């Protein structure tokens, strides 16, 4: 990690990072809910650097709602940082526990976070690590995030948020210290691609994953495949809409082969949390 470049960051951001290190030192040791995204990756990097690798365990959830590419990203980043990574397969939880998640109601994220972080708390006790932590940041608070309720109820530490780090702060710092994934776009779980109230099935989630793999292969940076049963509604950045039209034939052919009867392009473009617009 290139710590020297931190000194080149704005004074206000340096102060936040100094506060973050103080918070981490106060925690002493932690199990981190690790997605491989930029937020949890920066927190993992600074936790390892501040506390040492033996005081930090990264745990990533895989299977069910998580595309395989996320697991690969988590493995690569943990290896890059010299951090220990444990993988938890959500599919191994019993169906009674998964039931409220599979219903896909607006509080789905609460039940998922509660299940996963409760499991992480058990791992922390087994490993003798002091707390469970998440990569929540200061920009997460205004959004609709039922998962935050679970973090509060389970007393999950949120060091980035406590230090006042915004998403832009996190990206700027990750770039400065040389994290390879500093520009990686946010990749929420696949359940966010379905309307609330539509039950989550492995078949549909894998179909969405396969469709989004095509968009990644074609080089789109920001994208979502929203699944409306027979209709695939594609969201790409407004400036990439012409690119989607260029690849129209391949996109339509691939998605219809996956079982969609209709393929549409959302002219409003990519926007995170689009399924919350109906709440």
N, C-alpha and C positions, 0 to 999 in steps of 0.2 A: 504494500500500500504506500503510495506516494504522499506522505504526510506533509512534506515541505510545501506542496502546492496549497494547502489549507491556509497558509500565511498570506496567500495572494487573494483570498476571498474577501469580500466586504467585511468591515469590522463587525457589523451587526450579526452577520452569519457566523463569524468566528466566535462571537460571544455565545450564540446559541449552541455551537458545537462544544464549547468549553463546558457549558451547562449540561449538555448531554453526557459528557464524560463524567461529570460529577454525579449525575443520576445513576449511571451505570456502576460507578464505584460504590455508591450507596447500596445498590442491589446486591452486589457481591458475586452472584452467579445466577444463571438463568437458563431456562428452556425457552427457545424462541419459536413461535409459530411462523414457519418460513415458507413463503410461496415461490421464492426465486425472482420476485418482482423487485423494482428499484428500492422501494421503501424498506422491506425486510432485509434486502441485501446490504443496504447501507448500515442498517442497525447491526446486522451480523458482523460486518467489517469492523465497525467501531467497538463492538462488544469484545470481539476477539483481540483487537489491538489494546483495549483498555484493561480487560480482565485476564486475558490469556486464554488459549484454546481449551484448556482443561476445565474452565469455569463456564463454558458455553456449549449448549447442545442445540442444534437446529433440527426441527422436526417438520417435515412436509407431508401434507395429506395427498394421497393419490387415489385414482380409481373413481368410478361412479361419475361425479360431476367435473372431474379434473382431466383435461386433455393430457395425453402422454408427453406432449412437448413441454408442458409445465414441469413435469417431473425431471425431464432431461435438463431443462434450464436450472432447476434447483441443484441438481447434482454438479453441474459444471461450475456454478457460482460458489457452492460450498467448497469444492476442490480448489478453486482459484484463491479462496480466502484461507485455506488450511483449517477449515472448520469441520467438526464431526457432524454428519447428517444422518438422521434416522427417518425412515419412510414408514408412514402409517397408512395402510390400505383401508379406506372408509368402508369398502364392501365387506370387511370382516366384522363390522358391528352387526348386531342382530337386527332383524327387520322391525322389531318393536321400537328400537331406538331410531331407526331410519324413517319410520312411518311419517312423523310430522314433517320431515324434510321432503319426502317423496310427494306429499300433498301439494307442495309448491304454492302455499299461501303467502301473503305479503310478509309474514313473520318467519319465512323459511330460513333466512340467514341467521336469525336468532337461534333456532333449534340446531342448525349446523354448527355455528360457532360454539354454542354451549356444549354440544357433544364432543367436539374436537378439543376445545380448551380444557374441559374436564378431564379428558384422557391425558392431555399434556401435564396437567397438575399431578396426576398419578405417576407419570414418568418422572417428573421433578422430584417427587417424594422418594421414588425408588433409587434415583441417582444422587440424592443428597444435594440437589440444586435449589437455590433459595426461592425463586419466583418463576412464574410463566409470563412471558412478554409477547406483545404483538407489535406490528409495524404501523399501527394507526398514527396518522399525523394531524397537524393542525388544520388542514383543509378538509378532513373527513367529517368534521362536526356538523356543518350545515346540511349535508346531504342526508337522504333517507337511508339510514343504516341501522336496521334492527340488530345486527350483529354487535354493535357497540354496547347495547344493553346487556348482552351475555358477558362481554368483557368486564363491565362494571360489576355485575353480580358475582362473578368469579374472582374479582380482585386481580385481574390481569394487568400487569404493568404496561404502560404505554409511553416509553421514554421519549420517542420522537415528538409526540403530542405535548408531553410535559415540558420539553425544551422549547416548544414553540416553532418547530421546524415545519415549513410548508412543503408542498410537493415540489415547487421550484427550487427551494433551498436544498432539498434532498437530491434532485437531479444535478444541480450545480456542484454540490459536494461530491457526489458519486463520480462525476466527470473529472473533477479536480484531482481526486485520489486514484484515478485510473481504473475504476470498476468497468469491466468490459460491457456490462449490460446497463450502463447509465441512461441510455436513450430507449430502453425497451418499453414499448407501450403497455399500459395496464391491460391485464387479461383476467377479468373476473370469471368466476366459474361458469360452466356451460348452462347451468340452470337459468341464468339471466337472459338466455336467448328465447325463453318460452314465456307466454303470458301467464300471469298469476292464476292459479286455480287449475291449470292443466297439469295433471300428474306427471312426474318424472319417470320415464322408462329408460332402461339402458339402450334400447334400440334407437330411440329418438336422439338421445344424447350422443351416441356414437355417429349418427347420421350428421348431426350438426358439426361434430369434430371433423369428420371427413370433408364436409363442405368448406370449413374454415381452413383446413390444410391446403385446399386448392387456392384459396385467396392468398395465403401466405406464400405459396409456391409461385404465384403470379406476381409477387412483389408488392402487394398492398401493405401499407404501413398501419393504418387504422381501419378496422373492419369488424363487422358483426354479421352473423347469419341468424336472423330472427325467424324462428320456426312457428308458422301458423298452420300446422297440420299439413294440408296439401300445398300450402304456399310458402316458398322461401323468400323472405324479404331481406335483401342485402343492403347494408349500410356501409358505405366507404366515405372517406373524406371528400368534401365537395370538389376539391381540385383533382381528385382521382376518378371522378365519375366518367370523364371521357375515356380513361383507361379501361374502366369496366365495360364500356360499350365496344372498345376495340377487341376485348376478349369475350364478347357476348356469346358467340357460338360455343366455345369450349365450356364456359360457365354453365350455360343452359344444358348442354349435353351431359355434363358431369352431375349436376344437381338433379336432373330428371332421372338419371340412372340410379341415384340414391333414393328415389321414391317420391320426389316432389312433382306435382302435376303442373304447377305454375312457378315461374321465377320472376320476381319483381325487383326493381332497383329503387330504393327510397330516395327521392329527389331532395329531401331535406338534408341528406347526408348523415355521416356518422355522428352519433352523440352517445356518450356514456350514460347508462341508466335509462335508455329509451322506454323500457317496459314499465318504468315508474310513472310515465306520463298519463297512464290510465287510472292511477290511484286517486 
